[in-house]
Amino acid sequence: MGQSVIIAGAAAGALSCSSLLRLGKLRLLYILNLVLLVGVAITLIGQYFWLMCIGRFIWGVAFGSFSVVCAKFVNEISPIEYSGPFGATNQMSLCFGAALPGTLALAYPTDVLTIDKNDFYIQNYWRIIFSLPIIVSFLQLLLLSTCFRHESPVFLHEQGRTEELLTVMKKFYAGDEARKRLTALAGSNNQDGGEKEQVSIKDTFFNPEIRGAAWVGFMLVTI
């Protein structure tokens, strides 16, 4: 029942989240982390089943919304030649992370139905499983407040925030490359290129220039 509730919440979050993208992906990520923490906190109370279902639904809304916002954010903040592999990695991580709670449940004894109701696995182990998102949310909020403090270039361009857009692009690209990317973002034709080299997921994880971001993103989204 609880799993069905969280999936229903995820569907609701994914379907309704698009209308909130106008707030900005960075701001929305902050909001969704707070929503997630509220859902987890209600779930951990565990006093009444209906209350746990409410918490799980809110948790699911956050999860479904993350699947949309994170994908958009990764797509808009990544160079065009890397957006495909990073986008695929994001979706792979979401699916793998969604399977982890069931995997952690393998730690339950096989005779769980016959052990004492006051046993640790009956009373508290489920709280350990469900509290993991609190740790990840805290880490994500920390990174958003330090390393990833800027909106995506696409959103800044849409909002006409030119100076901030230029600042962000200079963090990603060196020299004239920032101006070239800005020109491409504005819809002009880039005449100096040829076809961009396609980057595989393997290259994304092992390219010395971007593998750090790839592994950090993979681990955070997976957890």
C-alpha positions as CSV (number, residue, x, y, z in Angstrom):
1,M,0.0,0.0,0.0
2,G,2.8,2.4,1.0
3,Q,4.6,1.7,-2.3
4,S,1.5,2.4,-4.3
5,V,1.0,5.7,-2.5
6,I,4.5,6.9,-3.2
7,I,4.2,5.9,-6.9
8,A,0.9,7.8,-7.1
9,G,2.6,10.8,-5.6
10,A,5.5,10.5,-8.0
11,A,3.1,10.5,-10.9
12,A,1.3,13.6,-9.6
13,G,4.6,15.4,-9.0
14,A,5.9,14.6,-12.5
15,L,2.7,15.7,-14.2
16,S,2.2,18.9,-12.2
17,C,5.8,20.0,-11.9
18,S,6.1,21.6,-15.4
19,S,3.9,24.5,-14.4
20,L,6.4,25.4,-11.6
21,L,9.4,25.5,-13.8
22,R,8.9,29.2,-14.4
23,L,10.1,29.7,-10.8
24,G,13.6,28.6,-12.0
25,K,15.2,25.2,-11.6
26,L,17.5,26.2,-8.8
27,R,14.8,27.8,-6.7
28,L,12.5,24.8,-7.4
29,L,15.2,22.4,-6.3
30,Y,15.4,24.2,-2.9
31,I,11.6,24.0,-2.6
32,L,11.4,20.3,-3.5
33,N,14.1,19.4,-1.0
34,L,11.9,21.1,1.7
35,V,8.9,19.2,0.4
36,L,10.8,16.0,0.5
37,L,12.0,16.6,4.1
38,V,8.4,17.3,5.2
39,G,7.2,14.1,3.6
40,V,10.0,12.0,5.2
41,A,9.3,13.6,8.6
42,I,5.6,12.7,8.5
43,T,6.5,9.2,7.3
44,L,8.9,8.6,10.2
45,I,6.3,9.5,12.8
46,G,4.7,6.2,12.0
47,Q,2.0,6.4,14.7
48,Y,-0.9,6.0,12.3
49,F,-1.0,4.2,8.9
50,W,-3.0,7.0,7.3
51,L,-0.5,9.5,8.4
52,M,2.3,7.5,7.0
53,C,0.4,7.3,3.7
54,I,0.2,11.1,3.6
55,G,3.9,11.4,4.2
56,R,4.7,8.8,1.5
57,F,2.5,10.7,-0.9
58,I,4.3,14.0,-0.3
59,W,7.6,12.1,-0.5
60,G,6.4,10.7,-3.9
61,V,5.4,14.2,-5.2
62,A,9.0,15.4,-4.4
63,F,10.5,12.3,-6.1
64,G,8.4,12.7,-9.3
65,S,9.1,16.4,-9.4
66,F,12.9,15.8,-9.1
67,S,12.7,13.4,-12.1
68,V,11.5,16.4,-14.2
69,V,13.4,19.3,-12.7
70,C,16.8,17.5,-12.4
71,A,16.5,16.3,-16.0
72,K,15.7,19.9,-17.2
73,F,18.5,21.4,-15.1
74,V,21.1,18.9,-16.3
75,N,20.0,19.4,-19.9
76,E,20.2,23.2,-19.7
77,I,23.4,23.5,-17.7
78,S,25.4,20.9,-19.7
79,P,27.2,21.7,-22.9
80,I,25.2,20.4,-25.9
81,E,27.7,17.6,-26.7
82,Y,27.4,16.3,-23.1
83,S,23.7,16.7,-22.4
84,G,22.8,13.3,-23.8
85,P,25.1,11.2,-21.7
86,F,24.4,13.3,-18.6
87,G,20.7,13.0,-19.2
88,A,20.9,9.3,-19.6
89,T,23.0,9.0,-16.4
90,N,20.4,11.0,-14.5
91,Q,17.5,8.7,-15.5
92,M,19.6,5.6,-14.9
93,S,20.4,6.9,-11.4
94,L,16.8,7.6,-10.6
95,C,15.8,4.1,-11.5
96,F,18.6,2.5,-9.6
97,G,18.0,4.7,-6.6
98,A,14.3,3.8,-6.5
99,A,15.3,0.1,-6.2
100,L,17.5,0.7,-3.2
101,P,14.8,0.6,-0.5
102,G,13.7,-2.8,-1.6
103,T,17.3,-3.9,-1.6
104,L,17.9,-2.7,1.9
105,A,14.9,-4.7,3.0
106,L,16.9,-7.9,2.3
107,A,18.5,-7.3,5.7
108,Y,15.2,-8.3,7.4
109,P,15.5,-11.8,8.9
110,T,13.7,-14.6,7.0
111,D,11.6,-15.4,10.1
112,V,10.4,-11.8,10.5
113,L,6.8,-12.9,11.0
114,T,7.8,-15.0,14.1
115,I,10.2,-12.7,15.9
116,D,9.2,-10.6,18.8
117,K,7.3,-7.4,17.9
118,N,9.7,-5.3,20.0
119,D,12.7,-6.5,18.0
120,F,14.8,-3.8,16.3
121,Y,13.8,-4.9,12.8
122,I,10.2,-4.5,13.6
123,Q,10.3,-1.2,15.5
124,N,13.1,0.8,14.0
125,Y,14.9,-0.7,10.9
126,W,12.2,0.7,8.6
127,R,13.0,4.2,10.0
128,I,16.7,3.8,8.9
129,I,15.6,3.0,5.4
130,F,13.2,5.9,5.2
131,S,15.5,8.4,6.8
132,L,18.3,8.1,4.1
133,P,16.7,10.9,1.9
134,I,17.3,13.3,4.8
135,I,21.0,12.8,4.5
136,V,21.0,13.1,0.7
137,S,18.7,16.2,0.8
138,F,21.1,17.9,3.3
139,L,24.0,17.1,1.0
140,Q,22.2,18.4,-2.0
141,L,21.2,21.6,-0.3
142,L,24.8,22.1,0.8
143,L,26.0,21.7,-2.8
144,L,23.3,24.0,-4.2
145,S,24.4,26.6,-1.7
146,T,28.1,26.4,-2.5
147,C,29.1,24.7,-5.8
148,F,25.9,25.0,-7.9
149,R,24.7,28.4,-6.9
150,H,23.6,29.6,-10.4
151,E,20.5,29.2,-12.5
152,S,20.7,27.4,-15.8
153,P,21.9,29.5,-18.8
154,V,18.6,28.8,-20.6
155,F,16.5,30.2,-17.7
156,L,18.7,33.2,-17.3
157,H,18.5,33.9,-21.1
158,E,14.7,33.6,-21.0
159,Q,14.5,36.0,-18.1
160,G,16.8,38.6,-19.8
161,R,19.4,38.4,-16.9
162,T,22.3,39.1,-19.2
163,E,25.0,39.9,-16.7
164,E,24.4,36.9,-14.6
165,L,24.1,34.8,-17.7
166,L,27.6,35.9,-18.9
167,T,29.0,35.2,-15.4
168,V,27.6,31.7,-15.5
169,M,28.9,31.0,-19.0
170,K,32.4,32.1,-18.1
171,K,32.4,29.5,-15.3
172,F,31.7,26.8,-17.9
173,Y,33.7,28.0,-20.8
174,A,37.1,29.7,-21.4
175,G,37.9,32.6,-23.6
176,D,35.8,33.2,-26.7
177,E,33.9,29.9,-26.2
178,A,31.6,31.6,-23.7
179,R,30.5,34.2,-26.3
180,K,30.1,31.5,-29.0
181,R,27.8,29.5,-26.7
182,L,25.8,32.7,-25.9
183,T,25.4,33.3,-29.6
184,A,24.2,29.8,-30.1
185,L,21.9,30.1,-27.1
186,A,20.3,33.2,-28.6
187,G,19.4,31.2,-31.7
188,S,22.1,32.4,-34.1
189,N,23.9,29.9,-36.4
190,N,27.3,28.9,-35.3
191,Q,29.4,28.9,-38.4
192,D,32.8,27.7,-37.1
193,G,31.9,24.2,-36.2
194,G,31.4,21.0,-38.1
195,E,29.7,18.3,-36.3
196,K,30.2,18.0,-32.6
197,E,31.8,14.8,-31.4
198,Q,29.3,12.5,-29.8
199,V,30.3,11.6,-26.2
200,S,29.4,8.2,-24.8
201,I,28.3,7.5,-21.2
202,K,31.7,5.8,-20.8
203,D,33.5,8.9,-21.8
204,T,31.4,11.0,-19.4
205,F,32.5,8.9,-16.5
206,F,36.2,8.6,-17.4
207,N,36.9,11.9,-19.2
208,P,39.4,13.7,-16.8
209,E,37.7,17.0,-17.4
210,I,34.1,16.0,-16.4
211,R,34.3,12.7,-14.6
212,G,34.3,14.4,-11.2
213,A,30.9,16.0,-11.9
214,A,29.6,12.8,-13.5
215,W,30.4,10.6,-10.5
216,V,29.1,13.1,-7.9
217,G,25.9,13.6,-9.8
218,F,25.5,9.8,-10.3
219,M,26.0,9.1,-6.6
220,L,23.7,11.8,-5.3
221,V,20.8,11.0,-7.7
222,T,21.3,7.2,-7.0
223,I,21.0,7.7,-3.3
